[in-house]
Amino acid sequence: MTNFLIKLFIKDKNVKDAKVRTKYGTLSSLTGIVVNFILSVTKVAIGIISNSMSIISDGLNNITDAGSSVITMIGFKMSQKKVDDDHPWGHGRMEYIAAFIVDMLIILVGIELFQSSIDKIINPVMPDISTITITILVIAIIAKLWLFFFYKKIAKIINSEAIKGNAYDSISDVISTFVVLLSAIVAKFANISIDGYVSILVSIFILFTGFKALKETVDILLGSKPDPELVKGIEEFTKKYDMIVGIHDMMIHDYGPGRKIVSFHAEVPANSDICMAHDIIDQMEQDIYEEFNCITTIHMDPIEVDDEEINKMREITEKIVKEINENYSIHDFRMTNGGGRINLIFDLVIPREEKVDSDKLKVQVQQKIHSENPKYYAVPKVECSYV
């Protein structure tokens, strides 16, 4: 069904095109609106008829899902606005803001249903469950399970956090409706009312899903760590350029899907033709844009590669740093002759999650290098990676 809908409504499959991406988002939202609206009206109706708070709660949850799809669709439309004087990087983050609003709605519904469930426990009433009611709940589970896979596929195709949030919400609905179904079966065949307790479980599922999705959305808005696959992909991509010795200090800023800004330093031999090196850097920026759809700025770092002493001391320094911690690395290595001493100047990169006393680490590295040869004095700059 998913492939059929995509084939029917989307002719162009180039998701790097903003218009095509919007079509995917619109298809996702409209499908969610139709499915959730039908489920909501049906569940609320049978919930009122059978006097079941858990079924009514489940139905109200579906109407918020339909509202979430409306917000997602609006977010997609707004995110495609062209750049203006106040927003030179466009409006791509509107999609993340839409996802934030959807997550908050999920949490608010969960809180409201939790309060209603408490009242249902205090004042219990035996629901009147029919075979039709059970059948409808089974159909609802199947429908939401399909919607989960539908959202998940669309989210993967266009890399959308908003639609991914809808997928999370759908799978939590499958679980909550299944619990409601069990409650209905118990009420019908065992004549025992657990309606209020089941309604509380439904609200907890909703709250858990909402807070999980909210955390992921807030992380993106605050500036989360970039996708490791993207970082690795760019690092591997740069290796095909013969003049590039290595890259470091990569930064990736996310201004919305298709609006990632990348910067890094590229090391080139110091004796290279500067014009040729500049042309290669320019070509690399263009190639990365075409391959990864990222606007890239590259700083060129000249390094000595033919000096035997520098190469030897670079290797010794790298070995010493790795002995301290195999996850440490160095770059921007250079040597300056100060007469009676030779300074080894370099950047020492440590994992951001490690709690390290920078001053003590500097002293440790300096002592180890100085012990190799008293004429060498290390001048490390400790820094953390942004990727």
C-alpha positions as CSV (number, residue, x, y, z in Angstrom):
1,M,0.0,0.0,0.0
2,T,2.8,2.4,0.9
3,N,4.6,1.9,-2.4
4,F,1.3,2.2,-4.3
5,L,0.6,5.6,-2.6
6,I,4.1,6.9,-3.4
7,K,3.9,5.7,-7.0
8,L,0.4,7.3,-7.3
9,F,1.1,10.7,-5.9
10,I,4.9,11.3,-6.4
11,K,6.3,11.0,-9.8
12,D,9.7,12.6,-9.2
13,K,11.8,10.6,-6.7
14,N,14.7,13.1,-6.3
15,V,14.3,13.8,-2.5
16,K,17.1,16.4,-2.7
17,D,14.6,18.6,-4.5
18,A,12.8,20.7,-1.9
19,K,9.5,20.5,-3.8
20,V,9.7,16.7,-4.0
21,R,10.5,16.5,-0.3
22,T,7.4,18.6,0.4
23,K,5.2,16.3,-1.6
24,Y,6.4,13.3,0.5
25,G,5.6,15.3,3.6
26,T,2.2,16.3,2.4
27,L,1.4,12.7,1.4
28,S,2.4,11.5,4.9
29,S,0.4,14.2,6.6
30,L,-2.8,13.7,4.6
31,T,-2.7,10.0,5.0
32,G,-2.2,10.4,8.8
33,I,-5.1,12.9,8.9
34,V,-7.5,10.6,7.1
35,V,-6.6,7.4,9.0
36,N,-6.5,9.0,12.4
37,F,-9.7,11.0,11.9
38,I,-11.7,7.8,10.9
39,L,-10.2,5.9,13.9
40,S,-10.9,8.7,16.3
41,V,-14.6,9.1,15.3
42,T,-15.2,5.4,15.4
43,K,-13.5,4.8,18.8
44,V,-15.1,7.7,20.5
45,A,-18.5,6.6,19.2
46,I,-18.1,3.0,20.4
47,G,-16.5,4.2,23.6
48,I,-19.6,6.3,24.4
49,I,-22.0,3.5,23.4
50,S,-20.1,0.9,25.5
51,N,-19.4,3.4,28.4
52,S,-15.6,2.7,28.2
53,M,-13.3,5.4,29.3
54,S,-10.2,3.6,27.9
55,I,-11.7,3.4,24.4
56,I,-12.7,7.0,24.5
57,S,-9.2,7.9,25.7
58,D,-7.7,5.9,22.8
59,G,-10.1,7.7,20.4
60,L,-9.1,11.1,21.7
61,N,-5.5,10.2,21.3
62,N,-6.1,9.5,17.6
63,I,-7.7,12.9,17.1
64,T,-4.5,14.5,18.5
65,D,-2.6,12.4,16.0
66,A,-4.7,13.9,13.2
67,G,-4.0,17.3,14.6
68,S,-0.3,16.4,14.7
69,S,-0.4,15.5,11.0
70,V,-1.9,18.9,10.3
71,I,0.9,20.7,12.2
72,T,3.5,18.5,10.4
73,M,2.1,19.5,7.1
74,I,2.2,23.2,8.0
75,G,5.8,22.8,9.2
76,F,6.8,21.2,5.9
77,K,5.2,24.1,3.9
78,M,6.8,26.8,6.1
79,S,10.2,25.1,6.0
80,Q,10.3,25.5,2.2
81,K,10.1,29.3,2.4
82,K,12.9,30.9,0.5
83,V,15.7,32.7,2.3
84,D,15.1,36.3,3.3
85,D,17.1,39.1,4.9
86,D,16.4,37.9,8.5
87,H,16.9,34.1,7.7
88,P,19.9,33.7,5.3
89,W,19.9,30.0,5.9
90,G,16.2,29.5,5.1
91,H,13.4,28.2,7.3
92,G,14.3,24.5,7.4
93,R,14.2,24.4,11.2
94,M,10.4,25.1,11.0
95,E,10.1,21.3,10.5
96,Y,11.8,20.7,13.8
97,I,9.6,23.3,15.5
98,A,6.6,21.5,14.1
99,A,7.9,18.3,15.5
100,F,8.3,20.1,18.9
101,I,4.7,21.2,18.8
102,V,3.5,17.7,17.9
103,D,5.6,16.2,20.9
104,M,4.1,18.8,23.3
105,L,0.5,17.9,22.1
106,I,1.2,14.2,22.7
107,I,2.4,15.0,26.3
108,L,-0.6,17.3,27.0
109,V,-3.0,14.6,25.9
110,G,-1.2,12.0,28.0
111,I,-1.6,14.2,31.1
112,E,-5.3,14.9,30.5
113,L,-6.0,11.2,30.0
114,F,-4.1,10.3,33.1
115,Q,-6.3,12.6,35.2
116,S,-9.5,11.2,33.6
117,S,-8.3,7.7,34.3
118,I,-7.8,8.5,38.0
119,D,-11.5,9.6,38.1
120,K,-12.5,6.4,36.4
121,I,-10.8,4.3,39.0
122,I,-12.4,6.3,41.9
123,N,-15.8,6.0,40.2
124,P,-15.7,2.7,38.3
125,V,-18.5,1.6,35.8
126,M,-18.7,-1.7,34.0
127,P,-18.4,-1.1,30.3
128,D,-20.8,-2.8,27.9
129,I,-18.5,-4.5,25.3
130,S,-19.9,-6.1,22.2
131,T,-18.3,-8.3,19.5
132,I,-18.4,-5.3,17.1
133,T,-16.4,-3.2,19.6
134,I,-13.7,-5.9,19.8
135,T,-13.6,-6.2,16.0
136,I,-13.2,-2.5,15.5
137,L,-10.3,-2.4,18.0
138,V,-8.6,-5.2,16.1
139,I,-9.0,-3.3,12.9
140,A,-7.7,-0.1,14.6
141,I,-4.5,-2.0,15.7
142,I,-3.9,-3.2,12.1
143,A,-4.5,0.3,10.7
144,K,-2.1,1.9,13.1
145,L,0.5,-0.8,12.6
146,W,0.4,-0.1,8.9
147,L,0.6,3.7,9.5
148,F,3.7,3.1,11.6
149,F,5.5,1.3,8.7
150,F,4.2,4.0,6.3
151,Y,5.6,6.8,8.4
152,K,8.8,5.0,9.0
153,K,9.5,4.5,5.3
154,I,8.6,8.1,4.4
155,A,10.8,9.4,7.3
156,K,13.7,7.3,6.0
157,I,13.3,8.4,2.4
158,I,13.4,12.1,3.2
159,N,15.2,12.0,6.6
160,S,12.4,13.8,8.5
161,E,12.4,14.1,12.3
162,A,8.8,15.3,12.3
163,I,7.5,12.2,10.4
164,K,9.8,10.0,12.5
165,G,8.0,11.4,15.6
166,N,4.7,10.4,14.0
167,A,6.0,6.9,13.5
168,Y,6.9,6.7,17.2
169,D,3.4,7.9,18.1
170,S,1.8,5.3,15.9
171,I,3.6,2.4,17.4
172,S,2.7,3.6,20.9
173,D,-0.9,3.7,19.7
174,V,-0.6,0.1,18.6
175,I,0.5,-0.9,22.1
176,S,-2.2,1.3,23.9
177,T,-5.0,0.1,21.6
178,F,-3.9,-3.5,22.2
179,V,-4.1,-3.0,26.0
180,V,-7.5,-1.4,25.5
181,L,-8.5,-4.5,23.5
182,L,-7.4,-6.8,26.4
183,S,-9.5,-4.7,28.8
184,A,-12.5,-5.0,26.6
185,I,-12.1,-8.8,26.3
186,V,-11.8,-9.1,30.1
187,A,-14.9,-7.0,30.6
188,K,-16.9,-9.0,28.1
189,F,-15.9,-12.5,29.0
190,A,-14.9,-12.2,32.7
191,N,-17.3,-9.4,33.7
192,I,-14.5,-7.5,35.4
193,S,-13.9,-3.8,34.9
194,I,-10.2,-2.8,34.6
195,D,-11.1,0.1,32.4
196,G,-9.7,2.9,34.5
197,Y,-6.4,1.1,35.1
198,V,-6.0,0.3,31.4
199,S,-6.7,4.0,30.6
200,I,-3.9,4.9,33.0
201,L,-1.5,2.5,31.1
202,V,-2.6,4.1,27.8
203,S,-1.8,7.6,29.2
204,I,1.6,6.4,30.4
205,F,2.4,5.0,27.0
206,I,1.4,8.3,25.4
207,L,3.6,10.3,27.9
208,F,6.6,8.0,27.4
209,T,6.4,8.4,23.6
210,G,5.9,12.1,23.9
211,F,8.9,12.8,26.2
212,K,11.1,10.5,24.1
213,A,10.3,12.2,20.9
214,L,10.5,15.7,22.6
215,K,14.1,14.9,23.8
216,E,15.2,14.0,20.3
217,T,13.6,17.1,18.8
218,V,15.1,19.5,21.5
219,D,18.5,17.9,21.0
220,I,18.4,18.8,17.3
221,L,17.2,22.4,18.0
222,L,20.0,22.8,20.6
223,G,22.6,21.4,18.3
224,S,23.1,17.7,18.7
225,K,26.1,15.6,17.6
226,P,25.9,15.0,13.9
227,D,25.2,11.7,12.3
228,P,28.3,9.5,12.6
229,E,27.6,8.1,9.1
230,L,27.7,11.6,7.6
231,V,30.9,12.4,9.3
232,K,32.5,9.1,8.2
233,G,31.2,9.6,4.7
234,I,32.8,13.0,4.3
235,E,36.1,11.8,5.8
236,E,36.2,8.9,3.4
237,F,35.2,11.1,0.5
238,T,38.1,13.5,1.0
239,K,40.6,10.6,0.8
240,K,40.2,10.4,-3.0
241,Y,41.9,13.8,-3.5
242,D,45.7,13.1,-3.9
243,M,46.9,16.4,-2.5
244,I,44.9,16.2,0.7
245,V,47.0,14.6,3.5
246,G,44.2,14.6,6.1
247,I,41.3,16.6,7.5
248,H,40.4,17.8,11.1
249,D,38.4,20.2,13.1
250,M,35.1,19.3,11.3
251,M,32.0,21.1,12.3
252,I,28.4,20.4,11.1
253,H,25.5,22.8,11.7
254,D,22.0,21.7,11.0
255,Y,19.6,24.4,9.7
256,G,17.0,21.9,8.6
257,P,16.8,18.9,6.3
258,G,18.9,19.6,3.2
259,R,20.5,22.7,4.9
260,K,23.6,21.4,6.6
261,I,26.6,23.6,6.8
262,V,30.0,21.8,7.0
263,S,33.5,23.2,7.7
264,F,36.8,21.6,8.3
265,H,40.6,22.0,7.9
266,A,42.3,20.2,5.0
267,E,46.0,19.5,5.3
268,V,48.1,19.9,2.1
269,P,51.9,19.6,1.7
270,A,53.6,22.9,2.5
271,N,55.6,22.7,-0.8
272,S,52.5,22.4,-2.9
273,D,51.5,24.9,-5.7
274,I,49.2,27.2,-3.8
275,C,47.0,27.9,-6.8
276,M,46.6,24.2,-7.6
277,A,45.8,23.4,-3.9
278,H,43.2,26.2,-3.9
279,D,41.6,24.8,-7.0
280,I,41.4,21.3,-5.5
281,I,39.8,22.8,-2.3
282,D,37.2,24.6,-4.4
283,Q,36.4,21.4,-6.3
284,M,36.2,19.5,-3.1
285,E,33.6,22.0,-1.7
286,Q,31.5,21.6,-4.8
287,D,31.8,17.8,-4.9
288,I,30.8,17.5,-1.2
289,Y,27.7,19.6,-2.0
290,E,26.7,17.4,-4.8
291,E,27.4,14.1,-2.9
292,F,26.0,15.0,0.5
293,N,23.9,18.1,-0.1
294,C,25.9,20.1,2.4
295,I,27.3,23.6,1.9
296,T,31.0,23.3,2.8
297,T,33.8,25.7,3.7
298,I,37.3,24.3,3.8
299,H,40.3,25.9,5.5
300,M,43.6,24.9,3.9
301,D,46.4,23.9,6.3
302,P,49.9,23.6,4.9
303,I,52.0,20.9,6.7
304,E,55.6,19.7,6.2
305,V,55.7,16.2,4.8
306,D,59.2,15.9,3.4
307,D,61.2,17.0,6.5
308,E,62.7,13.8,8.1
309,E,63.0,15.3,11.6
310,I,59.5,16.7,11.6
311,N,58.0,13.4,10.4
312,K,60.0,11.5,13.0
313,M,58.9,13.8,15.9
314,R,55.3,13.7,14.6
315,E,55.3,9.9,14.8
316,I,56.9,9.9,18.3
317,T,54.3,12.5,19.5
318,E,51.4,10.5,18.1
319,K,52.8,7.4,19.8
320,I,53.1,9.1,23.1
321,V,49.6,10.5,22.9
322,K,48.1,7.1,22.0
323,E,49.9,5.5,24.9
324,I,48.1,7.9,27.2
325,N,44.8,7.2,25.6
326,E,44.2,5.4,22.3
327,N,41.2,7.7,21.6
328,Y,43.4,10.9,21.6
329,S,44.8,12.3,18.4
330,I,47.0,15.2,17.2
331,H,47.0,17.6,14.2
332,D,48.5,20.9,13.0
333,F,51.9,19.6,14.1
334,R,54.8,21.9,13.5
335,M,58.3,22.6,14.9
336,T,60.0,26.0,15.6
337,N,63.6,26.4,16.4
338,G,64.1,28.7,19.4
339,G,67.9,28.4,19.5
340,G,68.6,26.3,22.6
341,R,65.3,24.5,22.3
342,I,62.9,23.2,19.7
343,N,59.2,23.7,20.2
344,L,56.7,21.0,19.1
345,I,53.5,22.8,18.6
346,F,50.3,20.8,17.9
347,D,46.6,20.4,18.8
348,L,45.7,17.5,21.1
349,V,42.2,16.3,20.5
350,I,40.3,14.4,23.2
351,P,36.8,12.9,23.2
352,R,34.3,15.5,24.4
353,E,32.7,13.0,26.9
354,E,35.9,12.5,28.8
355,K,36.5,14.5,32.0
356,V,40.1,15.4,31.7
357,D,42.2,18.1,33.5
358,S,43.7,19.9,30.5
359,D,46.6,21.3,32.5
360,K,47.7,18.0,33.9
361,L,47.4,16.3,30.5
362,K,49.6,19.0,29.0
363,V,52.2,18.5,31.6
364,Q,52.1,14.7,31.2
365,V,52.6,15.0,27.4
366,Q,55.4,17.6,27.8
367,Q,57.3,15.4,30.3
368,K,57.1,12.3,28.1
369,I,58.3,14.2,25.0
370,H,61.0,16.0,26.9
371,S,62.3,12.6,28.2
372,E,62.7,11.4,24.6
373,N,65.1,14.3,24.0
374,P,65.8,17.3,26.3
375,K,66.0,19.7,23.4
376,Y,62.3,19.1,22.5
377,Y,59.6,21.1,24.3
378,A,55.9,20.3,23.7
379,V,53.4,23.1,23.3
380,P,50.1,21.2,23.0
381,K,46.7,22.9,22.7
382,V,44.0,20.6,24.2
383,E,40.7,20.7,22.4
384,C,37.6,18.6,21.9
385,S,36.1,17.4,18.6
386,Y,32.7,18.7,17.5
387,V,31.7,15.6,15.6
